[in-house]
Each structure stands twice: as structure tokens, then as C-alpha cells.
Amino acid sequence: MVLVVALASMGGLAVLAPLLARLLGRNAGYVLAAGFVAVAAVLGTAGPEVLAGEAPAASWPWLPRFGVSLTLRLDGLTALFCILVLGVGALILGYCPRYLRPEHRHGSIYFQLTAFGGGMLGLVLAGDLVLVYVFWELTSVLSFFLIGSVGARGNAPAVRALLVTTMGGLALLTAIVLMAVRLGTTDLAGVLAARDQLLGTPVGHAVAALLIVAAFTKSAQTPFSFWLPGAMVAITPVSAYLHAATMVKAGIYLLLRFTTVYAGRPGWSLTLLTVGLVTAIIGALRALREHDLKSLLAYSTVSQLGLLVAAIGVGTTVALAAAVLHTFAHALFKATLFMLVGIIDREAGSRDIRQISGLRRVMPVTATLTGLAGLSLAGVAPMIGFVSKESLFQGFASATLFPGAGTVAAALAVFASALTFAYGVRLLYGAFAGPTMQRTLYEPSWLFLAPAAIAAVASAALGPGVVVLNPLMHRAMRDVEPWGTPPSFQLWHGFSPELVLSGLTIALGSVLFLARNRVDRLLRRLPEDRGAQRFEAFYLTLVRLGTVVGRPDHRRSAGSYLARPVVGLVLLAVAGLGVTTGLPGAYPPSRALDWGVVVLLVAAVSAVVLMRTTLGSVAALGTVGLLVTTWFITAGAPDVALTLLLVEILTAVVAALALRGLPARLAPVHRFGALGAGVLAGLAGLAAAAGTFALTGRRDLSAAGEYYLDVAEEATGGRNVVNTILVDFRGLDTLGEISVLASVALGLTLLFAGARPVAGRLAPYEPLLGPAQRLLAPIIVALSLYLLLRGHDEPGGGFIAALVAGMAVALGTLSGGGRLRVARGLRPAPLIAIGLLVCAGVGLAVMAAGHPFLTPVKGPFGLSTSLLFDAGVFLLVLGVMVTTINRFNLAEGFPP
């Protein structure tokens, strides 16, 4: 339960963040920081078990048929990343109150940062691959919103970051599907344990490639590294937390996790080593060329992530241990540097080292803290960055992929690290040495400095005291490489080759710094980082292609919309005739009533074709729908008939609103056009008739149908099989479908944002519809509630009840031209939100009680989870109805 409490607490903090911001303003960050520390303390209670080699876990069935569960597991590697997520998160939230300005939307920023912390915590705690994917994508979406929160200048970088990382998310999802199909499980521990089974087939190679793509996009490796520097338009707390310490480490976490499966495989190792070292060198070169401190740190992050990926690619015990330690060290010193650069930017008004210098005289504390973090970045003793960098050198030297691999990898790592030393010294020298250009500056408050000071002092103290991390590192290594013996870290372990490499790094880095003018001239000859421009060009090409494909849908003629699907239907029917080898069974005999309905349908369809007025065409089309409704009733499908009847009535309402701005008579059609449309319509009708004849009424009830009829009442307590399928057996499908409806309502709201309601256009109808609305509205509302309550046993349910309630809203709109409403306080957004929350909450509550997600559970007084779920459907669909009717009643929606 510790894991559940921790993750639920993060969700609670995110929900409370806007309220705390409203009560406390920007100081709400201190409360949220304390909440992060409290969650860390909760997880810390499981620390002794983890260090002892156990892995506390909690699991609930989610999709039992597919072997998917909501599983949380805490092992050594997870514990390491939990410390990063919660520890750095607490420091960042403690940093925000003094960084944020009044114009920032404090509630939104705090909500998104806290939700991101919860998403990242869920990602590393997830013990099922499907759950890993859900949290993986959640972090991408929250990153998009946080980058875009800075306004127009953040739009393009936010879109780039979202598209690149979600592309990796699709690769991860594909890998998960392949593993689930091959291994029969999505349990993470089970997948890692089935190493031989996965590697024994070509699927294993495909999974490895997909995992690499997912990790490279998230951790900004070549050629996907361009999105990370662009994301630095976000405010400094976002850059420090997401894009330096946590989100970009998700790819590192994924690679470390699957090292258990792929360590030592040539393709895996060579790809990670090569791409990682190339990324490290390119990122370091670009960082050395930067004068903006934040851009310098962005490219530095890309470079350091490259070193981590390359170390994982080496795959030896020493290299993997170094990657684990450097992951921790990098998050610590890079978050510190970002926070301190944010302080410099706030106080000096600039991040350009050519415009700020000599700050050590006016901001000595800031200079000292930056020096500590910068030395750790540069790998100088006695900082923790020195210990992790030496371990990396030792790991690279142990590479055995090909003859001389260790020498080549170590040499390239030294070169990348020398560049790191050079731009680290440039950062310190450019901002704090030289003449003081802004003599009126002074140190910020200690509250502003405290979070960065804690991290900087930790970077300094954990160098000599790195031995205190050994138990955690050993435990994490046993999860990464169960068969190896992890090394112990210490500041000084005698004269060694890696110490020589460190000295060589410092010497070469010093030369690069001292010759910085010449180096700058050489670096200016290097090609610019045009990854973002290439991506934009590719993106615009796709948009243009989509424009070409969708061009027929932008014509005013209805034929352009209908031609392609109708032609597709005809071609599908022709293909079906070509592959059909025979029809099963015999068609049941028809009834005289059926032929009567057919005759009436032919007459109604003919009226639709021959009618020349808009109102007459709509009336004839509605008649067709009512006749089909009658046919459903005679066929014994009252639920479907009732739904269709309500849809036809509401369609008439929408048509009444939509036809106000259209001419009374339809435009004339050219004879040849009418002939072509008639032929195509006839062929489509024949295709539909052939499909109906071939696919319906010629076989017995399916096994699934028999099952539902046999067990529905006993399993769910409901006699209406249609409703039990929707809310009990296939509740997850229904939840997905109503989520789509909610998205449609949101799209309508955005599409007509700012439009004005129609006033007075339907005044002639008020003498009749006004009194009718006042009389019928209470009756309609009562009927809708009755249908909702009886839906589990008789025709009705949440969807039908909401359509009935929507009729009351529609009647009110028609009777008053938009001025009269059934309930003036009826707002669609809260209805939709509450409906979704109720439906999802029912599923989660059922899981908390130990049942699979959305399993029907009976309660006292005849209540059941099915009724609650149906109530959520009712609220959401009613909100969609109110949105649709209101949006069709806008002046700007249609021509006057």
C-alpha cells in the first residue's frame, strides 16, 4: 500500500495545486515542495526492504483477458529514479515562489509541474508495460503544455517536442504489443525474465530497435536532439526539472531497464555506443559555441545524455555502474546550474556572458554555488561529478565490441569531456570573472538561493562521501545486471588509468579555454544546428500533403464529401463478390409487415430525391428515419429503435437551427450531374443490399450473443442485455466512446469560441413553443430520469436518457431563440467533466475493492456500480447535447 499511497498523494497534490495557488499565490510552491518530501518519506519506509533485495509491489487486474494489470513495483533502480523525481522536484518547487512573477499563471504552472512529478513517478514505479506507456505519454503531454505556457514563442518548440517524443511513444507502444504477443504477458518483471524466449526470434531484434527509437527521442539523441534546445524557451523551473533532471532521463531509465535483456548483443551495444558518443561530442561542440547560458546548458544536457547512452551501450558491469552513478550526479549538478542561471537572469536581466561579467564581486554567494556545480559538471575533484566521470572513463576503457573498442571509446569520451571542461570554465569565467559590468546588482534573498545551495552543497559533499550511495547503487545495479558484481565507488582509489584520463581531460580542456578566441573562430565554421528547421520543413511537407488529400472536402458541393466513401463502398462490394464462395444457411421467411415498410421507405426516399425545398427534403429524410425506427421495433430491438427515434427528433432540431440562413429552395443541379449521382447512388444501394443479404439473417446467434443472453442477468443483475453489454461487459469500450464524444464537444467549443448567440430569429414560433416548453420541460426531465433508472432492466439507460433530456434543452432553445433555457445554470463543461470523472471513478473504486476495472458490483438498496456508471454517461452525453445545441445557435456559425 505504500506505493499506492505515494502515487495517490502525488495526484492529490496536483489536484490541490490550483487551490493552494489561489489561497497562497506563488508561495504555494513551498507547500507543494513539502508534499514532495512527504511522499519521498512515505516511499522511504520501504527502503530497508529494497536494500535487502526485495521489491515491494501492488497489483490489481485491469484487462485480465490480455494479462494487463495495474502493477506498481519498487526495486533498486526505481528507488534511484524516485529520489531524482521527488528530490529535484522538491527543490524546484521550493525555487518557484521567488522565481515566478505576478504575471505567471501560478495555479496552472504548479498543477502541471506537480502532475508531471506524479507522471514521472508513475513511469518508474510502473510494473506493467502498458502502464509504463501511459505514464510515458503523460510526461510528453505535460511537457508540451509547460513549454507552450510561455505564449506564442513557445508554440513551435512545444509542438516539436510533442511530435518527436510521441513518435517515440508510438515506437514504445509497438514494442510493447510485440512483446505481449510473443511472450503472452505485459508484466515488466515477466518480460525481463523471458530474455531467452524474446531473443530467440526476430521479434527480439524489432523490439530492440523500437526501444532504442523511443529512448533516443525522449533523451534527445542524434538525430532527435534538436527538440531539447528549443524547449529552453520554457521558464527556468521547467527546464531544470523536466529537460535536465527527469523527463529526459526517461529514455535512460528505459535503456537501463532493458539492459537485462539486451546487454552484450552486438546490434544493441554498437548502436548505443556510436550514437551516444556522436551525440556527446556534437552537443559539447555546440555548447562551447554558445554565449547564452541557458542554451549552453541545453546543449550540455544533450552531451551528457549522450555519454550515458554510450556507457549503457558498452554493457560491462563497470560501464553500467558508471551510468547509474552519473545519472544521479548529472541530475544534481545540472538542476543546480539551471536554477542559478535563472537567478542570474532574474537579477542581471540577461543570460549572455558577453553582457554580464564580474558578478563575483556583487553576487559572491551565487558565484560560489555556481562554481561548485560547474566543477562537478567539469568533473573536477572532489565533486561527485569527478567520481562519476572517472567511472565513465573506466567503463569506456572496458569496451570489447571490437578490437581496440576500449581505446577508441575512451579517447572519444575524453575529447567530449574536455569540451565539457572548456565550456564549464567558460560559463564560470564569462559570468563571474572580468570587470563588473553591473555594479548595482546584489545577492537575491536566501529563500531564492536555498534550493540551488542545497543541491550545490550536495554535489560537493557526495564526492568525498560517495560511499554513502554505494548500497543504493549496488541494489540498482543488481536490477540492471543481475549476473554482475557491482563495484564500490570512492573518491580516491589510487593512481589508475582513469585518473590519467581525468588529468588529460583537464589539460586539454584548459588549452581549449585559453585558446578560446581561436576556438571560437574554428567553431563558427561548423554547420549550424538546423535540426529544428529540417523538422519544420518535413512537418510542413506533411501538412501540404494533407491539404492536397483533404482538398475535396473543402468544396461547397456535398458531392465532394460523398463521392469517395460511396465509391469506396461500391468497390468494397465488388471485392466482396470476388472472394465470396458461398452463403451459409437460408434466409428466414419475410413478413407482410416488412414489405409494407419497404414500400413506404421507397416512397419516402423518392420524396427525398424529388423534393426541391430545403424544409421538404429534411422532412422527407426524417420520415425515412422514422420508418426505419418502426422496422427496428417490429424486429424486436426497442433500445435501438428508441435511440434512433430520439436522434431523428434532435436532428430535426439541429436542422431547424441550421436552415435559418439557407435559401428556401435547393439550388438547381445539372442534368448530367444528377444522372451521375443517381447511378452512383443506385450502385451504393445495391452494394448495401448485397452486404445485408450476405451478412445478416443467415447464421445462428453467435457464441458471444449466446453467452450474454445466458449470463447477463446472473452476472450483472440486469435483464436488458443491450444495457448490460454497454455498462457491464464492455464498460471500457463505452468509456472510450464517451471520451471521444467529450473531445467532439471540446472541438465545437473551440471552433465557435467568441461567437454570439442568435437573438430573436425564431420569434414567430414563440407564441406556440414558449408555453409548450414551460409545460413539457418538467415532464421531459422526469421521463429522462425514469429511463435512466430503469435502463438496466428495460429499454433506457444513460445514453437514451441524456438524449431525452437534450430534447428539453432543444425545445427551450427553439422557443426562445436562444434567450430561454431549461436551466440557466446548465453549463456543458462541468457536466462533461463530472461525467468522465464519475465513469472513471467507478472503475477505480471497483479496482480498489479488488475487482477488475469496471466489473459490476452490487450495493445496498438496489444500487450498483452499473447505475453509477450509467449516471456518468448521462451527464457526459447531456453536456455534449447542450454544447451542440448551443453552438448551432450562434450567429457566427452560419451565414445570415
C-alpha angles and dihedrals in degrees: 000000000000091000093048092049091049095050093042089050090055089052090049091051090052092051092048095046097087091047092049090048090052091050100038104020115212090344088076085089091076091056092048091048089054088050091055090051090049091052089050089051090052091053089044090067086071092050097098090053092050094048089049090061100261126123113212111214142178125196140180128182112258108163101004094176090063096036092248119145139171097250127172120190132178118203133150098280091046091049091054093053092043088058090052094047097046100031097048090038091056091050092049094048089048088051095050100072093064094036100049118085127215091258092060116097096242097185094051094045094047092047093051095044092049093044089050090052089052092047093050091046090051090050095057094038094049112115095185123067094225089055089048089056093049093054092040090060092041090061090051093051093048090047088054092053094045093050091046093049091086092072134243095346089060097052099086096041090047092052092047092050092047096047095046096046094042089050086058088046090058089051089052091049091051090050090050092051092050092050092047092051094045099041102027094232142074095200105126096218091048092050093049091048091053093065097135093045092052096044093048093075137049087253088075092061092048091049091050092052092048093048090050091052091049092049094044093053093048096043095042100243124166122312092019098047095101095083096063100062089046090053089064089086084084119097115278097256089057093048091048096047106033106023101037110026113022126006095047087050090062090083090050089050091051093050092047090049094053094041084090087067104033107029110130095016105133098223093048095045097044093048094050094043095047099042092041095054093043090051092047093053097042092046092049093049091051092046090053089054095053126098096182106088095216093049089048090054091046094057088041089058090051089051095048092048087053091056090051093050091048092050090052088050092056085062099195121132092250094049094047092048089051090051091052093050094043090051088060095041094047094051089051101049097034094052087049093052093048092051092049092048087052089054091050090049091049095047102035098032092229142070096196110112089209090064100041126051140141093039090145089080096054100026105033096156093051089047092051094049092047089050092054093050092041092053089051090051090049091049097242122158135285094022123101087245088065092055094047093044092052089049089052091052090051090049095049091049088056094060113127103175092120136351108297093010092131093053094047094046093047092048093051091046090052090051092050090046092049088055088049090053090049096052091041090057090043089055092051096041096044095051103034110022129066127041118339107251097182108042095171094067122108139181117287121237119292089244088062093046098041100084092049090043092054092051094044093050089047090054089053097042097045092059096069089027098047090121089077088067094053097091092053093043092049091050092048091049092053087059093047097043112011094181098054133082107236117225123239117243124226136161097240124028100159133267109327141156091263090055088055089050090051090052090048090050093053092046094049092043091051091052090051090051096046091049091044096132093056091041090053091054091051093047092052087064091060116097116265121253098265097165092112092050092049090049091049090050091050091046093050090049090055090048091051090049089051089050091054092048092047097041094102089058091059095064121103093231116097089215092072090058095047104037099076099046091043092049088046090054092052093048090048090053091050090050090048092053089051095056100035111110100177145332121251122235129339129296113250115248116272125238130232088241090058092055090048090056090047091055092050091047091053089052093048094047090048089053090052090053096045099040115108100187125079095226092047092050092051091048093049091047090050089052089057089054093048091051091051087050089055090051091053090052092052089047092057100253104122095160093055091043093051092048092049092047092053092046091052092051093048090046088057089053092050090046090052089054095043098046095057093091097039127091117264093239128051118248115260117260125218113252095238091048091051091048092051092047091049093052092047091047091050092050091048090050092051090048092052092046091050091049091049091048093049101041107036136060095010101095139049122261111293123252090251091053091049090050094052093048092048101046106021099095096040095046099041107018091236128119097195100087094191092056094044090054091051100046104022115026098028100024092132090057090050091049090054092048095050089047087059089051089052089052090051091052090050090050091052090049092052093042094056098032110149096014118137125238117250113259123203101343095124097041093126089066096052097087089061106029098039097067090037090055093051091049100041103037096078090045092050092048092049090048091051092052090048091052090048094053096046097042095102092061106022136026107300136067138156098305096048092043091053091051089053092049088048088059089062090053091047092050090051091051094049094046096052106029090243095314099091119062131181089233118010091202094053104120118180099210096062090043092054094044094047091046092054092045092050093050094046092041091056090055093047092046090052090051091050087056090056101261129117117271113291094358108159112255123185120223137187125294092026093297120139140173087251091064092048091049090049089050089055090051089050093053094046096047090046089053089051090050093051090048093050096047093045093048092050088052095062125115094223094048095078137019115273 
